[in-house]
Amino acid sequence: MSVLRSIGALGLAGALGGLLAAALAVPVVSGGGLAAKNAVNTFVDLPPAPREEQLAQVTRLLDRNGRPFAQFYEANRTTVRLGSVAPVMRQAIVAIEDARFYEHGGLDVRGTLRALLTNTQAGGIRQGGSSLTQQLVKNILVESARTDAERDKARAPNLARKINELRLALALERKYRKDEILERYLNIAYFGAGAHGVQAAARRFFSTSAARLTLTQAATLAGAVRMPYSTDPSLGSAHRERLKGRRDLVLDRMAGLKLISQQEAAQAKSSPLGLRLRPEPGGCAQSEYPFYCLYVQQELLTNPVFGNTAAERRRRMAKGGMVIRTSLDPVAQRAAEQAIRRHVAPEDTEVAAEAMVEPGTGRIRAMAASKRFGRNPGDRKNGPRTTFNLPADVAHGGGQGFQAGSTFKVFTLATALQQGWRFGDGFQTPGALSPSQGYRNCDGRSVNDPGTRITNASGEGDGGPHSIETGTWKSVNIFYMMLERKVGLCNVVKTAKKLGVVRADGAPLREVPTFTLGINEMDPVTVAASFAAFAARGLYCRPLAIVEITGRDGRRTHVPPSCEQAIEQRVADAVNHVLTGVFDKGTMQGQSIGRPAAGKTGTNNGYTSAWFAGHTPDLAAAVSVGDIRGSYKFPLRGVQIGDRHYGAVQGASLPGPIWVESMRRALRRTEPRGFPKPDMSRFGGGHTPGLEQALADEERRDRRTHPFLRRHRRLFEWLMGQDEVISPRQGRTELTFDWPPRDRHRPATHTPPEVSPGRAPAPERPQAPERAQAPAPARPPARSQPARSQPARPQPAGRAQAPARPPARQPARPQPARQDGSAGRVQPRGSGEGSNRSQPSGRSRPDGQDGAHHPGRDRPGGNGGPPHAHRPG
């Protein structure tokens, strides 16, 4: 019927007060004629249809294969067209809520009177007095309410609200067709158990879709709409019994309206509810991959691309109904998780985190951590869970990160190669170094630090010659401090910035002499993206998790990589050439992923944290390990991690094996590829004075040394007191040594032999890089040369008239590297770890971070140490 017919029917009801249809029980209004006239005027001069906001819908995250792994919602709802709802569901909801829906014009006087009589006889609510259109109006007003006052007004149990609701219902009937109204009602109605709309209800109650609902399922959902809270099946058996009663009522009503037969109704009533409750988790805590989920969530909330204001971005994420395809690779993700789980337990206070990034796109393939995501029972500070996104930076929910150690040496290496250094170029290194001159930051200000003394590992103090290869493979700190001075501290900082290096806490990089030793706190995502640039031949791409966004209107927006050529391709090729030697000649000797790979270890001073970062042409990854309570307060020495004991955690002893295992599994379906060969015409032919002679001397000494003494050299050095270092933490002398003792030509095993099975023996001595020119006579070792200015092509002292050398064996004489790459320590003079006279930090940092869930305050990794105390290896 039309709206006018509804108004006429209302006039006929004037004898009952003119507004009987406005409620189940309406007070009698005196003066029937006047009441009818006022009623007609009230319902002829109609307001506009109610303002309709977009319904809140679920935003879903998909992995790279299109599989959902997380969702966000303010209301668990997915809107569907009426044609995607089973016909029996449409019949059931109309039968129980408004049987004459297709006959009236928004106000069903006959149905209201019948409901009044039925409910009076039953002594309770058996039928509703409001039309389906009126119920839609009420839901629209509640959904569009922007304040609690507006929401309360839309639900107020008074006559004024009912009259306004009726007028808006008539206006809505003018605006939409009946099927459009029914579609809107089915999408807005609340069915209980957190399910808004018929599609979410079908998934939540029966693990099916609205299009596939059966008769009994449709009757169950239709019965739940009137009493969604008291019939919520997730709340227990009593609620389920009430739900079954409501279902049977709907079936009887459908049979009475001849929509189904009495036999069908009886058969359906005799069947159980058949619930298959499906969890619909919301938020990252219940996601399969919570750390990746949190990264995407923070990107949606903080990136202006997704909205001009924080409130707009939050509203869009919670209500937008978007489908967000990410770059998460389930194979890589499981590989990272399994590798970490094998080595580090969630209950450990030491935490491991890993990020994997695709070279050439910056797409984040995996993010994993040793702890589970969430709050600990009783909100305990320490436990198996954390709310920090350990693989990410502060902007993406992470902590303050850990100092990156010698992984930063790659930026000095790249800078030197860019400036003209060649393979084999190097210089004599002293036994100790104080960065008292030659260091300037990018503001042109001197940042020398005469109060810091750097010595080579093992306390040998003799120094020796090193080339850029041996200095990298052994991670020799003095060599890299001197190389940084030669190429310019600012130039190294600029290279790092071009490769995406930013501190995990968002603060400016600390441009100090020990920059090349990794003074700055970093996160695995940032470090992995930086190393991915070397794999991509110098093309740096900003880390990217979101690949495509599909809006509620079905429109797809592709999110392209954001990349730029940070360094020359040939320079990147040369860096890769040097870094591949870390696996077969350096600190990762004996560990392999079975395909070409390049990387760098990193261990911080006092073993406060450890890293390994590396890459293949197809994938880059970075692993960090540190104590979540605070890396300086709780160094990684004498610790039990997982089921193993570590005398000291180094880059190659724990992060390295995690990286190897995870990369091997992540790439098992990828065909191996090698790196492009370096341009030897540009980078070959370098020379380091004294390097070959040092190698020959070392070989002669080894022949004279008894094998037993050679094997246990480190133990005897310790017993003789040759391994003393000044403790910057406690301002006293302490003894350190690696166990088990090492052969000088083999990297140390990171733990006792019984806890590191399967390690392949290292080659006895690696070979020096190829020489491209003819042999030349040997020359004696050169003395240490002063730092040079920055020529286009550096020529180490004594090299100008020297012909090229034949291939030579790598010297073992210069300071033997720790397996993690530590070839030196810093010994700050003065008052110890908390201070540095030449380079004050400029701000205080919380010490002893405890993993409590206080974002912005107690973030894991807060070192609280000096601004540039050395981090070896």
BABAFI-561186 format. One record per residue (C-alpha): residue in three letters; x, y, z. Coordinates in steps of 0.05 Angstrom, whole numbers, plus 5000, padded with zeros to 4 digits. Layout:
ALAXYZ;...
% end
This chain:
MET500050005000;SER502050724993;VAL504051225047;LEU497251575038;ARG493650925052;SER497550855116;ILE495651565136;GLY488251405121;ALA488750795165;LEU491651215220;GLY485751695214;LEU480951115223;ALA484550955287;GLY483151645315;ALA477951365361;LEU483551015398;GLY487551655404;GLY490051745332;LEU496851485350;LEU495550765369;ALA500250535315;ALA505850935346;ALA506950425401;LEU504449775430;ALA500550155482;VAL498950895470;PRO494951345518;VAL488051565494;VAL487752275467;SER481252655479;GLY477652975420;GLY477952435369;GLY476652895309;LEU481953395330;ALA486852825345;ALA485752525277;LYS486853195243;ASN493253325282;ALA495652625267;VAL494552715192;ASN498353385193;THR503953055232;PHE504852505181;VAL503652915118;ASP508953445131;LEU514652945133;PRO522053095147;PRO527652865101;ALA529652135106;PRO534752025162;ARG542052155148;GLU545651505134;GLU552951425151;GLN556950875119;LEU556150245160;ALA562150025199;GLN565149415166;VAL570948945176;THR577749125147;ARG581448485129;LEU588848355119;LEU590947845067;ASP597747535056;ARG601047544987;ASN596946924968;GLY590347244986;ARG589246865051;PRO586447275110;PHE590947315172;ALA587947895211;GLN582048365214;PHE580149025247;TYR573049245261;GLU568849695303;ALA562949255285;ASN563848555256;ARG560048675191;THR560748535117;THR555148835075;VAL552048425019;ARG546948554965;LEU539948264975;GLY541147794917;SER546747474958;VAL542047295015;ALA538346635012;PRO530946724996;VAL528946315057;MET532646825101;ARG528847395070;GLN522247025083;ALA524046855155;ILE525947575174;VAL519747875142;ALA515247345173;ILE517347465244;GLU518848215241;ASP513648505192;ALA509148005156;ARG505548555117;PHE512148905098;TYR510748885024;GLU503549135034;HIS504049755078;GLY507550415066;GLY511950425128;LEU506450415181;ASP502449775191;VAL496449945234;ARG493349265227;GLY499748925246;THR500649385306;LEU493749235332;ARG494848495322;ALA501548525359;LEU498148895416;LEU492848365424;THR497647775416;ASN502648045466;THR497048205516;GLN494347495513;ALA501347195518;GLY503447635576;GLY509847815539;ILE512748025473;ARG511147505419;GLN510647985360;GLY513548665347;GLY509249285339;SER514249675297;SER514649575222;LEU521149335192;THR522050035163;GLN521350335233;GLN526549855259;LEU531250065203;VAL530250795222;LYS532050645295;ASN538450275274;ILE540450835227;LEU539651355282;VAL543850935330;GLU549250805278;SER549751525255;ALA549851805326;ARG556352195338;THR555452295413;ASP552851885470;ALA547052375478;GLU544852265406;ARG545451515416;ASP541251535479;LYS535951965445;ALA535351455389;ARG533850915440;ALA529551305488;PRO523150905508;ASN518251485500;LEU512551695455;ALA516252285425;ARG521651825399;LYS516451345369;ILE512751905333;ASN519352165304;GLU521151455284;LEU514551375248;ARG515252015209;LEU522351825187;ALA519851135167;LEU514651435121;ALA520051885092;LEU524551285081;GLU518950915045;ARG518551504996;LYS526051464984;TYR527250714974;ARG523850114944;LYS521849544990;ASP527649094970;GLU532549664983;ILE529649755052;LEU530049015067;GLU537248985042;ARG539149565087;TYR535649245147;LEU539148575138;ASN545948925135;ILE544849375195;ALA541248915244;TYR544948615304;PHE544247865310;GLY548247755374;ALA555047435388;GLY558448055360;ALA555447955291;HIS552648565255;GLY548948425191;VAL546547765162;GLN553147585128;ALA557247645192;ALA551747275230;ALA551846695181;ARG559446645189;ARG559246725264;PHE553446245280;PHE554245715225;SER560945825190;THR557345945125;SER555146525081;ALA548446885078;ALA547346585009;ARG547745865035;LEU543245905096;THR538345325105;LEU531245375132;THR533245215204;GLN539245675201;ALA535146245172;ALA529746155224;THR535046155279;LEU538046815256;ALA531247135245;GLY529246945316;ALA535647245345;VAL534447945319;ARG528948125368;MET532947885430;PRO540347875408;TYR543347905478;SER538947405514;THR539646905457;ASP547146985445;PRO549346255435;SER556546405455;LEU554346555527;GLY552045865547;SER546645335546;ALA541145765575;HIS541946275519;ARG541945715468;GLU535445445495;ARG532246135488;LEU535046175417;LYS531945505400;GLY525245755426;ARG525646365383;ARG527545935323;ASP521445495333;LEU517046115338;VAL519546355270;LEU518245675240;ASP511045675266;ARG510046375240;MET512646185170;ALA508045575170;GLY502146015190;LEU503646485132;LYS503945885084;LEU511246025069;ILE513045315089;SER508744705104;GLN506944465173;GLN511043835160;GLU517144255142;ALA516244665205;ALA515544045248;GLN521643715218;ALA525844345227;LYS523544435299;SER525643725316;SER532743855293;PRO538244145338;LEU540744855328;GLY546744585290;LEU551245155312;ARG558345185285;LEU560745795321;ARG566546105284;PRO571246575322;GLU571747255291;PRO577947545324;GLY579248275318;GLY585848635325;CYS592948395322;ALA593148025389;GLN588847475358;SER592247485291;GLU596146895264;TYR601947365250;PRO601247905303;PHE607748285292;TYR606548365218;CYS599348555233;LEU601549095281;TYR606349385230;VAL600649445179;GLN595949725232;GLN600950265252;GLU602150425179;LEU594650535169;LEU594250965231;THR600451405221;ASN601551475146;PRO598152105118;VAL596851715053;PHE591151375089;GLY587852005117;ASN589452725134;THR588352655209;ALA589552115259;ALA582052085275;GLU580352005201;ARG585451455192;ARG582951085254;ARG575751145232;ARG577450895162;MET581050295190;ALA575550115239;LYS569650245193;GLY572450245123;GLY570949535103;MET577449515064;VAL581148905040;ILE588649015047;ARG593348555010;THR600148535042;SER606948265020;LEU607247755076;ASP609947095051;PRO607446515094;VAL613346075075;ALA618446605096;GLN614346775158;ARG614146055182;ALA621545985167;ALA623346575210;GLU618746365267;GLN621345645267;ALA628645855266;ILE627646335324;ARG623545835363;ARG629145315357;HIS634145775391;VAL630346255437;ALA624446095483;PRO618746585495;GLU620146545570;ASP627246805561;THR628547525577;GLU633247525518;VAL629347655455;ALA630747505382;ALA627347865325;GLU627847785250;ALA625348155189;MET625847935116;VAL625448425058;GLU625148314983;PRO630748674945;GLY628449134890;THR621549264920;GLY622549354995;ARG616648885007;ILE616948595077;ARG616247835071;ALA616547645144;MET616847935214;ALA617947465273;ALA620047495346;SER621547005401;LYS616047255447;ARG608647175434;PHE604747815423;GLY600048055479;ARG599948205553;ASN602847745605;PRO598147455658;GLY596847975711;ASP600448485667;ARG607048225693;LYS613048615667;ASN616847985645;GLY613847375614;PRO612847005549;ARG608947575517;THR610248295497;THR606148845466;PHE612249135431;ASN613248995358;LEU620348745367;PRO622348705293;ALA620049425280;ASP621550145299;VAL617850575348;ALA613450875293;HIS610750175279;GLY609749965351;GLY616749735366;GLY621749895420;GLN628050305419;GLY631949765383;PHE638949515396;GLN645649815375;ALA647249515307;GLY654649375320;SER659249215263;THR653649125213;PHE654749875202;LYS661749745174;VAL658449605107;PHE656950345099;THR664250525109;LEU666149975060;ALA661250235008;THR663750945017;ALA671050735008;LEU669450344945;GLN665550934918;GLN671551384930;GLY676250934890;TRP678950424938;ARG680549754907;PHE680449034930;GLY686948914967;ASP687849644986;GLY689249745060;PHE694249995110;GLN698049835173;THR693849865237;PRO696650015306;GLY695249615368;ALA690950165397;LEU687350775371;SER684551395403;PRO679851785357;SER682852445378;GLN683252775310;GLY680452765239;TYR673052635253;ARG667753155234;ASN660253075230;CYS655853315174;ASP655254005207;GLY662754085200;ARG663654045275;SER669553655304;VAL667053045342;ASN673752745362;ASP673752335425;PRO680652305457;GLY677651975519;THR676251325483;ARG681650805469;ILE680450245420;THR684649615422;ASN684648985380;ALA681348355406;SER684947875453;GLY689148445482;GLU694848295434;GLY696049025419;ASP700948895362;GLY696749155305;GLY698448955234;PRO696749055161;HIS689548965136;SER686149045069;ILE678849225060;GLU677448485052;THR681148225113;GLY678848815154;THR671648645136;TRP672147895142;LYS675247945211;SER671148565228;VAL677348935252;ASN675049545290;ILE681549945289;PHE681949845214;TYR674850095204;MET675750685251;MET681750895210;LEU678250765144;GLU672351185167;ARG677151755182;LYS680451695114;VAL673951705074;GLY670552205120;LEU665552075176;CYS660252515143;ASN660952145078;VAL659651485114;VAL653551785148;LYS650952035081;THR651751335051;ALA647951035109;LYS642351535103;LYS641751405028;LEU640950675046;GLY635050825092;VAL638650815158;VAL634551165212;ARG634651045287;ALA629150595315;ASP626851135362;GLY626451655306;ALA631852105336;PRO637452385292;LEU643251915278;ARG649052005326;GLU654852235282;VAL660752045325;PRO667451695311;THR664551015329;PHE658951095279;THR662150545236;LEU662050085297;GLY654550135302;ILE653150615359;ASN646050755335;GLU640150335358;MET636650005300;ASP630849535285;PRO631148905240;VAL626249185188;THR630649795175;VAL637149395174;ALA634248865128;ALA631749395080;SER638649715079;PHE642249065063;ALA636848905011;ALA639449514973;PHE646249174963;ALA642648554937;ALA638749004889;ARG645249304862;GLY644649954901;LEU637150064892;TYR634250244960;CYS626850134970;ARG622950385030;PRO620149805072;LEU613249645045;ALA607949195076;ILE601649415040;VAL601249214967;GLU594049354948;ILE587749644979;THR580749474957;GLY575349954982;ARG568249775000;ASP566250014931;GLY570649494900;ARG575749994873;ARG582849734877;THR588850184892;HIS595749894879;VAL601350124925;PRO607750144884;PRO614750074914;SER618350724932;CYS625450634908;GLU631551044888;GLN638650884866;ALA642451004930;ILE649350784907;GLU652350584841;GLN650849884816;ARG658249724808;VAL659649964879;ALA654149514906;ASP656948924866;ALA663749054897;VAL660749084967;ASN657348414955;HIS663848124931;VAL667248304996;LEU661348095041;THR660947405009;GLY667747265041;VAL664647335110;PHE661746635100;ASP667846275072;LYS673646685100;GLY671047085158;THR666747095220;MET661246645191;GLN666146125166;GLY663045435169;GLN655845675164;SER652445675096;ILE645445685066;GLY647645285005;ARG647345854956;PRO651146514944;ALA650146985003;ALA653347605032;GLY652847875102;LYS655948185164;THR656048005237;GLY655248505293;THR656648455368;ASN656449035416;ASN661349225469;GLY660548815532;TYR656048335492;THR650048775503;SER646848555438;ALA648548165375;TRP646448195302;PHE647047855236;ALA644748185171;GLY645547895102;HIS642547785034;THR642047374971;PRO639747664905;ASP632647454923;LEU631847604997;ALA635048005053;ALA634247905127;ALA636748185193;VAL636647845262;SER637748195328;VAL638547905398;GLY638548285463;ASP635348305532;ILE628448615533;ARG629648895603;GLY635349335579;SER641549135540;TYR646749495584;LYS643849265649;PHE643248545625;PRO648948375576;LEU648947715539;ARG654447395580;GLY653746745619;VAL646446675597;GLN641746095585;ILE637746215521;GLY633045675500;ASP636245015519;ARG643445255510;HIS648445615553;TYR652646175523;GLY658946455555;ALA657947065510;VAL652947155453;GLN656347395389;GLY653747565321;ALA655746895292;SER653746475352;LEU646246605356;PRO643647125305;GLY647946795251;PRO645046095259;ILE637946375263;TRP639246755198;VAL642146145164;GLU636445685183;SER630946175166;MET633946385099;ARG635145665079;ARG627745495091;ALA625046145063;LEU628646044997;ARG627745294989;ARG622845404931;THR627145944898;GLU632345774846;PRO639345974870;ARG642446584837;GLY649346894843;PHE651247624850;PRO653848004789;LYS661447974786;PRO665048604807;ASP668449054756;MET675648844767;SER678249394721;ARG675549894771;PHE676249514837;GLY681849014825;GLY689249084834;GLY689749394904;HIS695549274951;THR696749305026;PRO704049395047;GLY706548835091;LEU700448395084;GLU704047825050;GLN710047845096;ALA705447825156;LEU702147215127;ALA708846875116;ASP711147025187;GLU704746745215;GLU705446115175;ARG712546005201;ARG710346115273;ASP704745615264;ARG709545085239;ARG713845175301;THR707945155349;HIS705844485377;PRO698744305354;PHE696344255426;LEU698844945443;ARG696145215378;ARG689244955391;HIS689045205463;ARG692545875450;ARG686646275476;LEU686445905542;PHE693946005554;GLU693346745536;TRP687946815589;LEU691946435640;MET697846895627;GLY693547505636;GLN694047735564;ASP686547865556;GLU685148425605;VAL680248965586;ILE677649555623;SER670349455639;PRO666550085618;ARG660649845659;GLN664149775726;GLY670550165718;ARG674949575737;THR679449065704;GLU676248405685;LEU678547805646;THR674947545585;PHE676246965540;ASP672546535490;TRP671045805505;PRO672745315478;PRO679745565460;ARG680645675386;ASP685645495334;ARG688146165309;HIS686045985238;ARG678945775256;PRO673246195282;ALA671146055353;THR665445585365;HIS660045995398;THR658445485452;PRO661544855479;PRO662044315425;GLU656043925450;VAL651244495437;SER653444675366;PRO652744035326;GLY653443995251;ARG658344575243;ALA662744455183;PRO670144545197;ALA672945205172;PRO678445215119;GLU685145265152;ARG686745935121;PRO682746345070;GLN685846605007;ALA687147334993;PRO683247664936;GLU685347564865;ARG690748004835;ALA689748254765;GLN696948434751;ALA703748094746;PRO707647844807;ALA712648294841;PRO718148194892;ALA716148194965;ARG717248795008;PRO718048865083;PRO712349075126;ALA710949825124;ARG710050245185;SER703350535202;GLN701751115157;PRO698251755177;ALA691151885153;ARG690852175083;SER686252675051;GLN680952365005;PRO683952264936;ALA679752024878;ARG683451354882;PRO686951234949;GLN694050964947;PRO696350665013;ALA703350865034;GLY708850494998;ARG704450274941;ALA705850824890;GLN711750474855;ALA710049764875;PRO708149274820;ALA702248824832;ARG702948234879;PRO701447504861;PRO695647164897;ALA697447074969;ARG694446725029;GLN690547135079;PRO694847335138;ALA693147055206;ARG698047525240;PRO693448125246;GLN688748085305;PRO684847435304;ALA677447565296;ARG672147315342;GLN667246875308;ASP662147435313;GLY666847915279;SER669648255340;ALA676748465326;GLY677349015378;ARG674549345440;VAL673650045463;GLN676350225531;PRO673350905550;ARG677651275599;GLY674751655656;SER668351525694;GLY665750905659;GLU659850705618;GLY654851235639;SER658851815613;ASN663252075557;ARG666552745564;SER667652885491;GLN660852655466;PRO655252755516;SER648852425493;GLY644653055502;ARG638852675532;SER637552155585;ARG635151465568;PRO631650975614;ASP636250435638;GLY634149725651;GLN628149685606;ASP623849135633;GLY619048965578;ALA613049265614;HIS607649505569;HIS608550255572;PRO609350505501;GLY613951095497;ARG617150955565;ASP619350235577;ARG621250035507;PRO625649425498;GLY632749555477;GLY633650215514;ASN641050175525;GLY642050755571;GLY649450725555;PRO654551225528;PRO652751545462;HIS658351205424;ALA661750675466;HIS664550145421;ARG660549535401;PRO665349005374;GLY664148545316;
% end
